[in-house]
């Protein structure tokens, strides 16, 4: 297990207990990342759109990301979940006018999405990353889709598939959608930003599930929510620096593991065959 994956697992243990039992989330132990409330951590108006932006050492792009996020709608709240940052990102987030949630240590991959969603007030929640500058006009496609009745608006990006060796994460996304009976989604997934969800979707799948995006994706399909591909945003081209970093420190084991966890959830909530028929096999005759 990678260090980053381990951080996320520690942080999400309470969230998983909450999802299983329905009990209130327990406060983090002192050894876990601790949130430091900001004076401006409450919305100043009734927002229509909440944009959740996890932030850890993203000073190169952060100001532009937050600026575009604020332009999506006249009633937009931008929630910056600043965790473990040491490069000045916190000061940039504060100056931007965003609601700032501060954690003294890294939360782990995708946990900031759950934290931000819990704090969000809007009926539309948009998730983006702090290291990808995406124009507001493109982001608006996802929030508009939610406003028109979609529950989960996905980035219509399936990753490169026309090559001799396809990346394991790309394969996992396609395989999961096929298993869920949604081959029309191809490789679109809540793993990739940008994507948006409705308030109804959040209340159905729970904020905790967002820490493991394929799990949230699976739960949304299982619940019969309206899940659609909306607009293609090539995230690989948007951030070549991230692509370069992941060649040396791959997130592949973490993300593939997320898909395995999602499949496990699907099997527990359907049957041993994932809802697929067994035909007319008389297995009981085999001794």
BANUKOL-45251 format. One record per residue (C-alpha): y, x, z; residue in three letters; residue number from 1. Coordinates in steps of 0.2 Angstrom, whole numbers. Example, Ala and Ser with C-alpha at 12.3 -4.5 7.8 and 13.67 -1.06 7.14 Angstrom:
<kolke north="-22" east="62" up="39" rest="ALA" nr="1"/>
<kolke north="-5" east="68" up="36" rest="SER" nr="2"/>
! end
This chain:
<kolke north="0" east="0" up="0" rest="UNK" nr="1"/>
<kolke north="17" east="7" up="-5" rest="UNK" nr="2"/>
<kolke north="30" east="9" up="9" rest="UNK" nr="3"/>
<kolke north="41" east="-5" up="1" rest="UNK" nr="4"/>
<kolke north="26" east="-17" up="0" rest="UNK" nr="5"/>
<kolke north="23" east="-13" up="19" rest="UNK" nr="6"/>
<kolke north="41" east="-17" up="23" rest="UNK" nr="7"/>
<kolke north="39" east="-34" up="15" rest="UNK" nr="8"/>
<kolke north="23" east="-38" up="23" rest="UNK" nr="9"/>
<kolke north="30" east="-35" up="40" rest="UNK" nr="10"/>
<kolke north="45" east="-45" up="37" rest="UNK" nr="11"/>
<kolke north="36" east="-60" up="29" rest="UNK" nr="12"/>
<kolke north="22" east="-61" up="43" rest="UNK" nr="13"/>
<kolke north="33" east="-74" up="52" rest="UNK" nr="14"/>
<kolke north="37" east="-83" up="36" rest="UNK" nr="15"/>
<kolke north="18" east="-85" up="32" rest="UNK" nr="16"/>
<kolke north="15" east="-92" up="50" rest="UNK" nr="17"/>
<kolke north="29" east="-104" up="47" rest="UNK" nr="18"/>
<kolke north="21" east="-110" up="31" rest="UNK" nr="19"/>
<kolke north="4" east="-112" up="38" rest="UNK" nr="20"/>
<kolke north="9" east="-121" up="54" rest="UNK" nr="21"/>
<kolke north="26" east="-129" up="51" rest="UNK" nr="22"/>
<kolke north="32" east="-121" up="67" rest="UNK" nr="23"/>
<kolke north="50" east="-114" up="68" rest="UNK" nr="24"/>
<kolke north="52" east="-96" up="62" rest="UNK" nr="25"/>
<kolke north="52" east="-84" up="77" rest="UNK" nr="26"/>
<kolke north="66" east="-71" up="79" rest="UNK" nr="27"/>
<kolke north="63" east="-54" up="71" rest="UNK" nr="28"/>
<kolke north="56" east="-41" up="83" rest="UNK" nr="29"/>
<kolke north="68" east="-27" up="88" rest="UNK" nr="30"/>
<kolke north="58" east="-15" up="77" rest="UNK" nr="31"/>
<kolke north="61" east="-26" up="62" rest="UNK" nr="32"/>
<kolke north="77" east="-28" up="51" rest="UNK" nr="33"/>
<kolke north="90" east="-37" up="62" rest="UNK" nr="34"/>
<kolke north="104" east="-48" up="54" rest="UNK" nr="35"/>
<kolke north="122" east="-44" up="59" rest="UNK" nr="36"/>
<kolke north="132" east="-60" up="57" rest="UNK" nr="37"/>
<kolke north="148" east="-58" up="47" rest="UNK" nr="38"/>
<kolke north="164" east="-68" up="51" rest="UNK" nr="39"/>
<kolke north="164" east="-76" up="34" rest="UNK" nr="40"/>
<kolke north="145" east="-80" up="33" rest="UNK" nr="41"/>
<kolke north="148" east="-99" up="32" rest="UNK" nr="42"/>
<kolke north="154" east="-108" up="16" rest="UNK" nr="43"/>
<kolke north="172" east="-113" up="15" rest="UNK" nr="44"/>
<kolke north="169" east="-128" up="4" rest="UNK" nr="45"/>
<kolke north="154" east="-139" up="-1" rest="UNK" nr="46"/>
<kolke north="146" east="-129" up="-15" rest="UNK" nr="47"/>
<kolke north="137" east="-136" up="-30" rest="UNK" nr="48"/>
<kolke north="129" east="-119" up="-35" rest="UNK" nr="49"/>
<kolke north="122" east="-106" up="-23" rest="UNK" nr="50"/>
<kolke north="119" east="-89" up="-31" rest="UNK" nr="51"/>
<kolke north="108" east="-78" up="-20" rest="UNK" nr="52"/>
<kolke north="110" east="-59" up="-23" rest="UNK" nr="53"/>
<kolke north="99" east="-47" up="-13" rest="UNK" nr="54"/>
<kolke north="108" east="-30" up="-11" rest="UNK" nr="55"/>
<kolke north="102" east="-13" up="-7" rest="UNK" nr="56"/>
<kolke north="112" east="2" up="-12" rest="UNK" nr="57"/>
<kolke north="119" east="-6" up="-28" rest="UNK" nr="58"/>
<kolke north="137" east="0" up="-28" rest="UNK" nr="59"/>
<kolke north="137" east="5" up="-47" rest="UNK" nr="60"/>
<kolke north="135" east="-13" up="-53" rest="UNK" nr="61"/>
<kolke north="138" east="-24" up="-38" rest="UNK" nr="62"/>
<kolke north="156" east="-29" up="-40" rest="UNK" nr="63"/>
<kolke north="153" east="-34" up="-58" rest="UNK" nr="64"/>
<kolke north="138" east="-44" up="-53" rest="UNK" nr="65"/>
<kolke north="147" east="-54" up="-40" rest="UNK" nr="66"/>
<kolke north="162" east="-57" up="-51" rest="UNK" nr="67"/>
<kolke north="151" east="-65" up="-64" rest="UNK" nr="68"/>
<kolke north="141" east="-75" up="-52" rest="UNK" nr="69"/>
<kolke north="157" east="-82" up="-45" rest="UNK" nr="70"/>
<kolke north="162" east="-88" up="-62" rest="UNK" nr="71"/>
<kolke north="147" east="-99" up="-65" rest="UNK" nr="72"/>
<kolke north="154" east="-115" up="-57" rest="UNK" nr="73"/>
<kolke north="171" east="-120" up="-49" rest="UNK" nr="74"/>
<kolke north="161" east="-124" up="-33" rest="UNK" nr="75"/>
<kolke north="150" east="-108" up="-32" rest="UNK" nr="76"/>
<kolke north="145" east="-99" up="-16" rest="UNK" nr="77"/>
<kolke north="139" east="-82" up="-19" rest="UNK" nr="78"/>
<kolke north="127" east="-76" up="-5" rest="UNK" nr="79"/>
<kolke north="125" east="-57" up="-4" rest="UNK" nr="80"/>
<kolke north="110" east="-52" up="7" rest="UNK" nr="81"/>
<kolke north="115" east="-34" up="10" rest="UNK" nr="82"/>
<kolke north="100" east="-25" up="18" rest="UNK" nr="83"/>
<kolke north="98" east="-6" up="22" rest="UNK" nr="84"/>
<kolke north="113" east="-1" up="11" rest="UNK" nr="85"/>
<kolke north="121" east="15" up="15" rest="UNK" nr="86"/>
<kolke north="131" east="18" up="-1" rest="UNK" nr="87"/>
<kolke north="146" east="7" up="2" rest="UNK" nr="88"/>
<kolke north="138" east="-9" up="-6" rest="UNK" nr="89"/>
<kolke north="142" east="-18" up="10" rest="UNK" nr="90"/>
<kolke north="161" east="-15" up="8" rest="UNK" nr="91"/>
<kolke north="161" east="-20" up="-10" rest="UNK" nr="92"/>
<kolke north="152" east="-37" up="-5" rest="UNK" nr="93"/>
<kolke north="165" east="-40" up="8" rest="UNK" nr="94"/>
<kolke north="179" east="-37" up="-3" rest="UNK" nr="95"/>
<kolke north="172" east="-49" up="-16" rest="UNK" nr="96"/>
<kolke north="174" east="-65" up="-6" rest="UNK" nr="97"/>
<kolke north="155" east="-68" up="-6" rest="UNK" nr="98"/>
<kolke north="146" east="-74" up="10" rest="UNK" nr="99"/>
<kolke north="138" east="-58" up="17" rest="UNK" nr="100"/>
<kolke north="122" east="-58" up="27" rest="UNK" nr="101"/>
<kolke north="119" east="-40" up="34" rest="UNK" nr="102"/>
<kolke north="103" east="-32" up="39" rest="UNK" nr="103"/>
<kolke north="103" east="-15" up="46" rest="UNK" nr="104"/>
<kolke north="86" east="-10" up="38" rest="UNK" nr="105"/>
<kolke north="78" east="-14" up="21" rest="UNK" nr="106"/>
<kolke north="70" east="-31" up="21" rest="UNK" nr="107"/>
<kolke north="57" east="-27" up="7" rest="UNK" nr="108"/>
<kolke north="54" east="-33" up="-10" rest="UNK" nr="109"/>
<kolke north="60" east="-51" up="-13" rest="UNK" nr="110"/>
<kolke north="62" east="-56" up="5" rest="UNK" nr="111"/>
<kolke north="81" east="-57" up="2" rest="UNK" nr="112"/>
<kolke north="78" east="-72" up="-9" rest="UNK" nr="113"/>
<kolke north="70" east="-81" up="5" rest="UNK" nr="114"/>
<kolke north="84" east="-76" up="17" rest="UNK" nr="115"/>
<kolke north="98" east="-81" up="5" rest="UNK" nr="116"/>
<kolke north="89" east="-98" up="1" rest="UNK" nr="117"/>
<kolke north="88" east="-103" up="19" rest="UNK" nr="118"/>
<kolke north="107" east="-100" up="21" rest="UNK" nr="119"/>
<kolke north="111" east="-109" up="4" rest="UNK" nr="120"/>
<kolke north="121" east="-125" up="4" rest="UNK" nr="121"/>
<kolke north="121" east="-129" up="-15" rest="UNK" nr="122"/>
<kolke north="110" east="-141" up="-23" rest="UNK" nr="123"/>
<kolke north="107" east="-128" up="-37" rest="UNK" nr="124"/>
<kolke north="100" east="-111" up="-32" rest="UNK" nr="125"/>
<kolke north="102" east="-96" up="-44" rest="UNK" nr="126"/>
<kolke north="93" east="-80" up="-40" rest="UNK" nr="127"/>
<kolke north="99" east="-64" up="-48" rest="UNK" nr="128"/>
<kolke north="98" east="-45" up="-44" rest="UNK" nr="129"/>
<kolke north="112" east="-34" up="-39" rest="UNK" nr="130"/>
<kolke north="108" east="-20" up="-52" rest="UNK" nr="131"/>
<kolke north="109" east="-31" up="-68" rest="UNK" nr="132"/>
<kolke north="126" east="-37" up="-74" rest="UNK" nr="133"/>
<kolke north="123" east="-54" up="-83" rest="UNK" nr="134"/>
<kolke north="138" east="-63" up="-90" rest="UNK" nr="135"/>
<kolke north="142" east="-80" up="-82" rest="UNK" nr="136"/>
<kolke north="139" east="-89" up="-99" rest="UNK" nr="137"/>
<kolke north="121" east="-84" up="-99" rest="UNK" nr="138"/>
<kolke north="118" east="-88" up="-81" rest="UNK" nr="139"/>
<kolke north="126" east="-105" up="-83" rest="UNK" nr="140"/>
<kolke north="111" east="-109" up="-94" rest="UNK" nr="141"/>
<kolke north="100" east="-109" up="-79" rest="UNK" nr="142"/>
<kolke north="111" east="-119" up="-68" rest="UNK" nr="143"/>
<kolke north="115" east="-132" up="-81" rest="UNK" nr="144"/>
<kolke north="96" east="-134" up="-84" rest="UNK" nr="145"/>
<kolke north="94" east="-139" up="-66" rest="UNK" nr="146"/>
<kolke north="109" east="-151" up="-67" rest="UNK" nr="147"/>
<kolke north="100" east="-159" up="-81" rest="UNK" nr="148"/>
<kolke north="84" east="-163" up="-71" rest="UNK" nr="149"/>
<kolke north="73" east="-147" up="-72" rest="UNK" nr="150"/>
<kolke north="67" east="-141" up="-55" rest="UNK" nr="151"/>
<kolke north="63" east="-123" up="-59" rest="UNK" nr="152"/>
<kolke north="72" east="-115" up="-74" rest="UNK" nr="153"/>
<kolke north="64" east="-98" up="-79" rest="UNK" nr="154"/>
<kolke north="70" east="-84" up="-89" rest="UNK" nr="155"/>
<kolke north="61" east="-85" up="-106" rest="UNK" nr="156"/>
<kolke north="56" east="-67" up="-105" rest="UNK" nr="157"/>
<kolke north="37" east="-63" up="-107" rest="UNK" nr="158"/>
<kolke north="38" east="-45" up="-108" rest="UNK" nr="159"/>
<kolke north="31" east="-34" up="-122" rest="UNK" nr="160"/>
<kolke north="14" east="-40" up="-128" rest="UNK" nr="161"/>
<kolke north="12" east="-33" up="-146" rest="UNK" nr="162"/>
<kolke north="6" east="-16" up="-141" rest="UNK" nr="163"/>
<kolke north="-11" east="-8" up="-139" rest="UNK" nr="164"/>
<kolke north="-10" east="-7" up="-120" rest="UNK" nr="165"/>
<kolke north="0" east="-21" up="-111" rest="UNK" nr="166"/>
<kolke north="7" east="-18" up="-94" rest="UNK" nr="167"/>
<kolke north="-3" east="-25" up="-80" rest="UNK" nr="168"/>
<kolke north="11" east="-35" up="-73" rest="UNK" nr="169"/>
<kolke north="14" east="-44" up="-90" rest="UNK" nr="170"/>
<kolke north="-5" east="-48" up="-91" rest="UNK" nr="171"/>
<kolke north="-4" east="-55" up="-73" rest="UNK" nr="172"/>
<kolke north="10" east="-67" up="-78" rest="UNK" nr="173"/>
<kolke north="1" east="-73" up="-93" rest="UNK" nr="174"/>
<kolke north="-16" east="-75" up="-84" rest="UNK" nr="175"/>
<kolke north="-8" east="-84" up="-70" rest="UNK" nr="176"/>
<kolke north="1" east="-97" up="-81" rest="UNK" nr="177"/>
<kolke north="-16" east="-99" up="-91" rest="UNK" nr="178"/>
<kolke north="-25" east="-103" up="-74" rest="UNK" nr="179"/>
<kolke north="-12" east="-115" up="-69" rest="UNK" nr="180"/>
<kolke north="-14" east="-125" up="-85" rest="UNK" nr="181"/>
<kolke north="3" east="-120" up="-91" rest="UNK" nr="182"/>
<kolke north="0" east="-108" up="-106" rest="UNK" nr="183"/>
<kolke north="16" east="-115" up="-113" rest="UNK" nr="184"/>
<kolke north="25" east="-104" up="-100" rest="UNK" nr="185"/>
<kolke north="18" east="-88" up="-108" rest="UNK" nr="186"/>
<kolke north="23" east="-74" up="-97" rest="UNK" nr="187"/>
<kolke north="38" east="-83" up="-89" rest="UNK" nr="188"/>
<kolke north="38" east="-81" up="-71" rest="UNK" nr="189"/>
<kolke north="49" east="-83" up="-55" rest="UNK" nr="190"/>
<kolke north="46" east="-64" up="-53" rest="UNK" nr="191"/>
<kolke north="59" east="-61" up="-66" rest="UNK" nr="192"/>
<kolke north="78" east="-65" up="-64" rest="UNK" nr="193"/>
<kolke north="88" east="-74" up="-68" rest="UNK" nr="194"/>
<kolke north="80" east="-90" up="-63" rest="UNK" nr="195"/>
<kolke north="86" east="-106" up="-54" rest="UNK" nr="196"/>
<kolke north="78" east="-120" up="-43" rest="UNK" nr="197"/>
<kolke north="84" east="-137" up="-37" rest="UNK" nr="198"/>
<kolke north="86" east="-142" up="-19" rest="UNK" nr="199"/>
<kolke north="71" east="-153" up="-22" rest="UNK" nr="200"/>
<kolke north="61" east="-138" up="-27" rest="UNK" nr="201"/>
<kolke north="66" east="-128" up="-12" rest="UNK" nr="202"/>
<kolke north="62" east="-142" up="0" rest="UNK" nr="203"/>
<kolke north="45" east="-144" up="-9" rest="UNK" nr="204"/>
<kolke north="39" east="-126" up="-9" rest="UNK" nr="205"/>
<kolke north="49" east="-119" up="6" rest="UNK" nr="206"/>
<kolke north="60" east="-104" up="7" rest="UNK" nr="207"/>
<kolke north="46" east="-93" up="14" rest="UNK" nr="208"/>
<kolke north="37" east="-94" up="-3" rest="UNK" nr="209"/>
<kolke north="51" east="-86" up="-12" rest="UNK" nr="210"/>
<kolke north="47" east="-69" up="-4" rest="UNK" nr="211"/>
<kolke north="31" east="-69" up="-15" rest="UNK" nr="212"/>
<kolke north="38" east="-76" up="-32" rest="UNK" nr="213"/>
<kolke north="21" east="-79" up="-40" rest="UNK" nr="214"/>
<kolke north="16" east="-89" up="-25" rest="UNK" nr="215"/>
<kolke north="32" east="-100" up="-26" rest="UNK" nr="216"/>
<kolke north="29" east="-102" up="-45" rest="UNK" nr="217"/>
<kolke north="11" east="-108" up="-42" rest="UNK" nr="218"/>
<kolke north="16" east="-120" up="-28" rest="UNK" nr="219"/>
<kolke north="30" east="-127" up="-39" rest="UNK" nr="220"/>
<kolke north="17" east="-131" up="-53" rest="UNK" nr="221"/>
<kolke north="4" east="-137" up="-41" rest="UNK" nr="222"/>
<kolke north="17" east="-150" up="-34" rest="UNK" nr="223"/>
<kolke north="21" east="-157" up="-51" rest="UNK" nr="224"/>
<kolke north="39" east="-150" up="-52" rest="UNK" nr="225"/>
<kolke north="47" east="-148" up="-68" rest="UNK" nr="226"/>
<kolke north="45" east="-130" up="-73" rest="UNK" nr="227"/>
<kolke north="53" east="-124" up="-90" rest="UNK" nr="228"/>
<kolke north="58" east="-109" up="-99" rest="UNK" nr="229"/>
<kolke north="76" east="-110" up="-102" rest="UNK" nr="230"/>
<kolke north="84" east="-95" up="-109" rest="UNK" nr="231"/>
<kolke north="78" east="-77" up="-114" rest="UNK" nr="232"/>
<kolke north="87" east="-63" up="-105" rest="UNK" nr="233"/>
<kolke north="79" east="-46" up="-108" rest="UNK" nr="234"/>
<kolke north="80" east="-38" up="-91" rest="UNK" nr="235"/>
<kolke north="71" east="-22" up="-97" rest="UNK" nr="236"/>
<kolke north="86" east="-18" up="-109" rest="UNK" nr="237"/>
<kolke north="99" east="-24" up="-95" rest="UNK" nr="238"/>
<kolke north="94" east="-10" up="-83" rest="UNK" nr="239"/>
<kolke north="86" east="5" up="-91" rest="UNK" nr="240"/>
<kolke north="89" east="15" up="-75" rest="UNK" nr="241"/>
<kolke north="77" east="3" up="-66" rest="UNK" nr="242"/>
<kolke north="64" east="5" up="-79" rest="UNK" nr="243"/>
<kolke north="65" east="24" up="-78" rest="UNK" nr="244"/>
<kolke north="63" east="23" up="-59" rest="UNK" nr="245"/>
<kolke north="48" east="12" up="-60" rest="UNK" nr="246"/>
<kolke north="39" east="24" up="-71" rest="UNK" nr="247"/>
<kolke north="39" east="36" up="-56" rest="UNK" nr="248"/>
<kolke north="38" east="23" up="-42" rest="UNK" nr="249"/>
<kolke north="29" east="8" up="-50" rest="UNK" nr="250"/>
<kolke north="30" east="-9" up="-42" rest="UNK" nr="251"/>
<kolke north="14" east="-14" up="-52" rest="UNK" nr="252"/>
<kolke north="2" east="-14" up="-37" rest="UNK" nr="253"/>
<kolke north="14" east="-25" up="-27" rest="UNK" nr="254"/>
<kolke north="17" east="-37" up="-41" rest="UNK" nr="255"/>
<kolke north="-1" east="-38" up="-47" rest="UNK" nr="256"/>
<kolke north="-6" east="-41" up="-29" rest="UNK" nr="257"/>
<kolke north="7" east="-55" up="-28" rest="UNK" nr="258"/>
<kolke north="-2" east="-64" up="-42" rest="UNK" nr="259"/>
<kolke north="-19" east="-61" up="-34" rest="UNK" nr="260"/>
<kolke north="-11" east="-69" up="-18" rest="UNK" nr="261"/>
<kolke north="-5" east="-84" up="-29" rest="UNK" nr="262"/>
<kolke north="-22" east="-86" up="-36" rest="UNK" nr="263"/>
<kolke north="-30" east="-86" up="-19" rest="UNK" nr="264"/>
<kolke north="-18" east="-100" up="-14" rest="UNK" nr="265"/>
<kolke north="-22" east="-110" up="-30" rest="UNK" nr="266"/>
<kolke north="-40" east="-109" up="-26" rest="UNK" nr="267"/>
<kolke north="-38" east="-115" up="-8" rest="UNK" nr="268"/>
<kolke north="-28" east="-129" up="-14" rest="UNK" nr="269"/>
<kolke north="-39" east="-135" up="-28" rest="UNK" nr="270"/>
<kolke north="-57" east="-130" up="-28" rest="UNK" nr="271"/>
<kolke north="-68" east="-115" up="-30" rest="UNK" nr="272"/>
<kolke north="-65" east="-116" up="-49" rest="UNK" nr="273"/>
<kolke north="-46" east="-119" up="-48" rest="UNK" nr="274"/>
<kolke north="-48" east="-137" up="-54" rest="UNK" nr="275"/>
<kolke north="-58" east="-133" up="-69" rest="UNK" nr="276"/>
<kolke north="-74" east="-143" up="-72" rest="UNK" nr="277"/>
<kolke north="-92" east="-135" up="-70" rest="UNK" nr="278"/>
<kolke north="-99" east="-145" up="-84" rest="UNK" nr="279"/>
<kolke north="-117" east="-152" up="-82" rest="UNK" nr="280"/>
<kolke north="-124" east="-137" up="-73" rest="UNK" nr="281"/>
<kolke north="-138" east="-142" up="-61" rest="UNK" nr="282"/>
<kolke north="-136" east="-127" up="-50" rest="UNK" nr="283"/>
<kolke north="-146" east="-134" up="-36" rest="UNK" nr="284"/>
<kolke north="-162" east="-132" up="-47" rest="UNK" nr="285"/>
<kolke north="-160" east="-113" up="-46" rest="UNK" nr="286"/>
<kolke north="-170" east="-107" up="-31" rest="UNK" nr="287"/>
! end
